[in-house]
Amino acid sequence: QAAEPRQLYVKDWAFDPFTATEADKAPLYAHPTYGLAEAMTDLWDGKLHFAGTEVAPVFGGYIEGALEAAENVLSTLNL
């Protein structure tokens, strides 16, 4: 049945009243600045690390950012 869908739904979450605000409707004119906030560093005596695309210093928001963040965490671990 999945090979022959009967309907397609396209959802723009920026206009969903339960998940977005008025500010979400404004278009972006540049890629947002990402990176690891200072408050998120050295948590639990350096034992808690974040390695998602949202904390990448250069390519945040992209798959390259996820890889960059993972490499950054790996470089801090003593493996």
Summary of the structure (lengths in Angstrom):
residues: 79
radius of gyration: 18.1
end to end distance: 46.8
largest distance: 53.3
contacts: 140
relative contact order: 0.12
helix: 34%
strand: 3%
